[in-house]
Amino acid sequence: MSELENLKARQQELLDKIQEIEEQYEGIENEHNAQKMQELSKIQAKLMGSQNNLKQQLQSVQEKLKTINNEIDKLSSTTTIDKILEAIKNQRWYFFKNKPHILMDKTTGILWANLDYFPYKKENDAGYTLDEAKSLVNNYSINNINDWQIPTLEVFKNMIYDKTFPFQQGRNWRIKEKDYWCCNINNWSKNIIDLDNWEAYSGTSWILPCSYHLIQDSEYEKNILENNNVYTEKERLRFTLDLFRENELLPIFKNNEITDLYKKIYFEKPKLLQALSEVETQLAQCEEVKTITADFDYMTLLNKYDIASIDKSIIKYYEAVQQWIDELMEYLADFEQQKESVIQDCNQIGLQLSTTYKNDSNLTEAENELLKNRQYYFKDKLALGMDKVKANLLKVKQQADDIEYTINEIDDGDNAIYELAQLEKKERASFALIAENTAKIVNKALQKIDFFEHNRDFIVKAVEVWSKWNEDYKVFKTKQYEELKHSCEEDDIEAEVWQKWYEDWQKLRFTIEEKLQPMIARGLKGDIEAKEEQEIPIIMQAIYVVNDYKIAVDNFYLEERKNIYQQYVFQNCGDLQEKFEVEKELYARTVNLQKALQNIIFNCKKEADKIFILRWIDNLIDIQINEIIQFVADNNLEQISQEVLNEFAKLKQKNYYMYLADIKAYSQEQANREKAYNSLIFKMRKGLMKK
């Protein structure tokens, strides 16, 4: 764990302890709290220092990268890779800057010992016996390579045949001016090859070991053959380049410019990029400590301010306020940069909610109030208003600026002592209160952003539903009103009759409209936890079900209400029979609503959520029962027995909460209630016929 991570973990540990202490003791004045606050302040100061150092490191690495890229561009007349591949094409043997004890044969990929370092002869210039040679080579380990071996005669000849081997001198075959070299000849039947005449002997010799370390279990040698029919020339050269890169070898080319180019591309630049990544990671960690979150604790930032001293000095006061606001604005800028995409989405929603609600002349006072309050609620909960937050902060800073300006004006005057005394006596909020209040303003905005980020899908859907319901209600008050009016006027139904229907319809629609905001409010606290996860959250499922109920009610009044009137208008007690039939039909739609909600209720994981939905829908379930009871009372229908009325009233007392543990029992209770309702409606209508 890095020092920064240790510091960050330590900071969180301290924050947890501070919270625990604040709950235990009386406040910041407590010596334990003050000590911990001071300790945390030191940690934060150290973190801020680390951040500054990291920024300097980042700038340094970026400048080095820029320099290297410029140098690479200057060195490259053609493309960088092509220039290196061309150099590989024209060179067989390679020494390595970072592994000086070896050299490589490009044509085979075999490594050979660098004779400038390897003890190819004894100190007295004598050769080795075969046993000495085997022991020396078997125990030789250099540059993490320990599989050295004495070459076979075939491998030795292939290495030396074109006289380009770096330790071969002149036009003869000798190596290091020596002619006797150790080889594995015919399974050790001989161990010496004489380079002057290529005769094989047994005896002492000099040693040149080789290793297959780079090409073990590979087909490198076949892949780079000039007559290879599978790969192009560039691809064959690439195998050698890849061999260098994969084994982190820094080859020395005949052209020093290419050696420098290779070093910059494959060694210096990758290391700088790695360093850059590490610095950026550490810097991001520091930024995370610095950046305000939705749980921003302003007390941490406030610790470095000497509040008592600030409140005693008007000069320290305005300077502290200016600095405090600047820090909050800087933190806000960091947060906005972090959450840029989230804030953009939030702002789009904010535009929908930003307009001031204007009363609609087609709506009643209560209806306008409902829609107005609903828009205010959405705006308050969802619209960010970051510009307003910044403006409010800057207003506070402006007042501090005004104090500074006033003091400067006094300094230029002739009565500084008196005027400063007057200024000092003026009332002003304590610095601690200003810090707390401005932090509250910031926190409220940040919490909205944080909530939106974690509940984006729900909020987008909620705003869509809000907009759609608003539009639907205005259509209900205009277009659907006109549809009902036109339909009734076609059949010469009096205005006072159909207008009464519309009043009943409007009353029911208003009750339905009241259901939107409470369910959205519940959703803004987090979705209801489901037993079985579904594509649509429970909150939205419930809203969609009520919306279907609303559509069913609209269709009833537009398509069926008139027919019921025409059926009973000329019958005995037709107006009363009509009323009961209407409520019976509406209750059938309410039953459908209950059935649709049933599966939603029983998919709720928590009992409290089941009860919430039941209470949310309670007055819609009882609305037809209440309507009948009130209708009977208003019309003084003595022919309907009190016994029937009492039974009807008892329907309201049915307790669904008792059956929430068993969906079958709940469903049966609903069926029993529906049956009882229809039965009582029949008894009432029968009672009317006896008149």
RAURZI-V574781 format. One record per pair of residues at least 4 apart in sequence whose ideal C-beta (glycine too) atoms are under 6 Angstrom apart, sorted by the first residue. I is the first residue (numbers start at 1). GAP is how many residues later the second one is. Records with the same first field share a line. If there is no record, write none. Layout:
# RAURZI-V574781
I = GAP ; GAP
This chain:
# RAURZI-V574781
1 = 4 ; 5
4 = 46 ; 278 ; 281
7 = 40
11 = 32
14 = 26
18 = 18
21 = 4 ; 11 ; 12
25 = 5 ; 8
26 = 4
28 = 5
37 = 266
41 = 262 ; 263
47 = 242
50 = 236
51 = 235
54 = 225 ; 228 ; 229
57 = 222
58 = 221
61 = 211 ; 214 ; 215
64 = 208
65 = 207
68 = 196 ; 200 ; 201
72 = 192
75 = 186
76 = 4 ; 7
78 = 4 ; 5
84 = 178
85 = 152
87 = 166 ; 168 ; 171
88 = 149 ; 152
89 = 148
91 = 163
92 = 14 ; 72
93 = 10 ; 73
94 = 10 ; 157
95 = 8 ; 157
96 = 153 ; 154 ; 155
97 = 153 ; 155
98 = 152
99 = 44
101 = 13 ; 16 ; 41 ; 42
102 = 9 ; 12
103 = 9 ; 11
104 = 7
105 = 5
106 = 134
108 = 113
109 = 105 ; 106 ; 111
110 = 100
111 = 100 ; 102
112 = 98
113 = 5 ; 96
115 = 5 ; 52 ; 61
120 = 86 ; 87
121 = 4 ; 85
122 = 4
127 = 77 ; 78 ; 79
128 = 4 ; 5 ; 79
129 = 75
130 = 61
133 = 49 ; 74
134 = 4
137 = 11 ; 13 ; 72
140 = 8
141 = 5
145 = 66 ; 68
147 = 64 ; 66
148 = 61 ; 63
150 = 32 ; 34
151 = 4 ; 5 ; 59
152 = 32
153 = 30 ; 32
156 = 27
157 = 4
160 = 5
163 = 5
167 = 8 ; 9
168 = 7
173 = 22
174 = 5 ; 21
178 = 28
179 = 15 ; 16 ; 17
180 = 12 ; 14 ; 25
181 = 12 ; 24 ; 25 ; 27
182 = 9 ; 23 ; 25
183 = 10
184 = 4
185 = 5 ; 15
190 = 10 ; 12
191 = 11
192 = 9 ; 11 ; 13
193 = 7
194 = 5
212 = 4
214 = 29 ; 33
215 = 5
219 = 4
223 = 16
224 = 12 ; 15
231 = 4 ; 5
238 = 4
242 = 4
244 = 5 ; 7
245 = 21
252 = 7
253 = 5 ; 6
262 = 4
263 = 4
264 = 4
265 = 4
287 = 4
291 = 43 ; 44
292 = 4 ; 39 ; 43 ; 154
294 = 152 ; 153 ; 156
296 = 147
298 = 4 ; 141
302 = 133
305 = 15
307 = 124 ; 125
310 = 6 ; 7 ; 10 ; 121
311 = 119 ; 120
314 = 110
316 = 4
318 = 82 ; 85 ; 86
320 = 4 ; 111
321 = 79
322 = 75 ; 78
324 = 111
325 = 68 ; 71 ; 72
328 = 65 ; 114
336 = 7
339 = 4 ; 110
342 = 107 ; 111
346 = 38 ; 106
349 = 33 ; 114
350 = 4 ; 33 ; 34
353 = 25 ; 26 ; 30
357 = 15 ; 18
359 = 9
362 = 115 ; 116
363 = 4 ; 5 ; 114
368 = 4
374 = 143
377 = 140
378 = 4 ; 88
379 = 4
381 = 143
384 = 64
389 = 52 ; 56
392 = 49
393 = 45
410 = 6 ; 9 ; 10
415 = 4
416 = 4
429 = 4 ; 5
439 = 4
451 = 4
452 = 4 ; 7
455 = 4
458 = 4 ; 65
461 = 79
462 = 58
465 = 78
469 = 47
475 = 4
476 = 4 ; 33
483 = 75
484 = 18
488 = 5 ; 10
493 = 4 ; 5
495 = 4
501 = 60
502 = 4
505 = 52
508 = 45
512 = 38
515 = 31
518 = 98
519 = 23 ; 24
523 = 16
527 = 10 ; 12
528 = 10 ; 76 ; 81
529 = 76
530 = 8 ; 73
531 = 72 ; 74
536 = 4 ; 5
538 = 62
541 = 59
542 = 58
545 = 51 ; 52
549 = 44
552 = 37
555 = 4
556 = 4
557 = 4
564 = 14 ; 17 ; 18
565 = 4 ; 13
568 = 6 ; 9 ; 10
569 = 5
573 = 4 ; 115
574 = 4
576 = 112
577 = 108
579 = 52
580 = 101 ; 104 ; 105
583 = 41 ; 44 ; 45
584 = 97
586 = 38
587 = 37 ; 90
591 = 83
594 = 76
597 = 4
601 = 9 ; 12
602 = 61
604 = 5 ; 6
610 = 50
614 = 42
617 = 4
622 = 4 ; 30
625 = 26 ; 27
632 = 5 ; 8
639 = 48 ; 51 ; 52
640 = 4 ; 44 ; 47
644 = 39
647 = 33
648 = 32
654 = 19
659 = 6 ; 7 ; 10
